[in-house]
Amino acid sequence: MYKSLLFLHIFGVFLIVGGAAIATALGIKASKSVHSRTIAAFSGLSIIAERYVITPGAIIALVAGSFLVHEVGYDFNQAWIGASYVLWIVAMSIGWGILGRHSVRLNRHAKQLVADGVESSEELGREAAAPIAMVFGLVQNVILLAFIYLMVVRPGS
């Protein structure tokens, strides 16, 4: 049972890391463009990465990790475990509440401009390069590094 749970936990982490890398790269590329079709494509792909790679990975990692804590016999009251749960909630809140909403708004705006025949828009480019997305994307990536530290370093201590 331990090996299966560990596999699922690590698989979930790989989905998170891979999806975050893809979403980050797409966000950077979109932020450097003013072309409506380009921004629509990149933001659409970012939404797919967020919904169908990162979120399932986060859920798998959480569930398998929780069962691992029980299986190995760690105490759920340990600080590193509590910190992991808090970071998970913060990361998901940022992802769905801030970054996800930004991607959806950006995608809708870009698709509307494409439908209206607008090939490029400085306003759309500014929206794609909004500091809120950059700042919270960076925060989420730092949280991801903290997760990896907590999961790799702490259990072996």
N, C-alpha and C positions, 0 to 999 in steps of 0.2 A: 504494500500500500504506500509506503514511504516513497519509493522510487517513482511510482505513478504520480503522486502528488507533487513531488519535486519537478518531474518533467512538465506537468501542467503549469506549475508556477513559473518555471523558466520560459516555457513557451509563451505564456501571457506577457512576460517581461519583454521577450523578443518582439512580440506584436506591438507593444507600446513603443519600444525604442525605434523599430522600423517605421511605424506610422508617424511618430513624432519627427523623425528625420525627413520623411517625405513631406509632411505638412509644413515643416519649417522651410525646406527648400522651395516648395511651391509658394509659400508666403513671401519669401525673399524675391523670387522671380516676379511674382505679381506686383510687388511694391516698386519694382524698377520699370514698370510699363505704364503706358497711358492708352494702350490699344484695348478696346472693349472686348474683342473676341479673345485675346490673350488672357485678360484678367478673368473673363467668364470661364475659360477653360481651366486655368490654374485654381481659381477659387472653388470650382465644381469638384475638381480632383481632391482638393484639400478637405472638402466636406465629406467625400467618400472615405478618405483616410481617417478622418476623425470619427465618423459614425461606424465604419465597418472594419477598422483595424485597431485603432487606439482604444475605443470604448470596450469592445469585446475582450481585448487583451487585458485591460484594467480590471474587468470583472473576473476573468479567469485567474489572474494573478491574485486578486483579493480572496476569492473563494478558496483556491488551492492553498494559498498562503495561510489562511485561517485554519484550514484542516491540518496543514503542516505543523502549525504551532501546537495544536492539540495532539497530533500524532507523536511529535518529538518530546512533548512534555514540558514545553516552555510555559511560563506563567504569563497569562494575558496582561497582567499588571506591570510587566517589565516596561521600562521607559522607552526602549527602542521599538517595542511592538506598538505601544500607544502612539508614539510619534509617527509610525508608519501609517496607522489608521487616520490620524489627523491630516498628514500630508496627502493621503489618498483623497480624502474629502475635499481638501483645498484644491488639489490638482483637477479633480473632476468638476468642481465648481467653476474654476477658471476656464477649463476646456469647454464645458457646455454653456456656462452663463456669460462668458465674455468672448472668448476666441471663436466659439461655434456661432454665436449670434453675429459677430463681425463678418465671418465668412459667408454666412447666409445673406446678410444685407448686401455685402459686396457683390455676391453672385447675382442676386436679384437686380441690383442696379446695373451691373454689366450686361446682363441678358436683356434688360429693358432698352439699354442704349443700342445694343446689336439689333434688336427688333425695330428700333426707330431709325436704323441706318446710320448711326453715329459710329464712325470707325475709331476715333480717339477722343479722349476727354481728359483734360488736365484735372478736373474735379474728381473723376473716377481714380486717376492716378494718385491724387492726394489721399483719397479714401483708402486705397490699397496700401499706401505707405503710412497709415495712421500710427502715431506713436503708441497708442494703446495696444495694438496688436504686437508690436515689437517688444514692448515692455513686459506684457503678460506672457508672451511666447518665451521670452528669456526666463521669466520667473518659473514657468512650467518646466523648462529644460533644467534649471537648477534643482527643482524638486525631484526630477527624474534622477539626477546624479545623487541626490541625498538618499533616494530609495535604494539605488544600487549599492551605495555605501552601507546603509543599514542592513540590507539583505546579505551582503557578501562578508563584510567585516564583522559585524556584531554577532551573528550566530556562531561563528567560529571562535569568538573570544573566550 
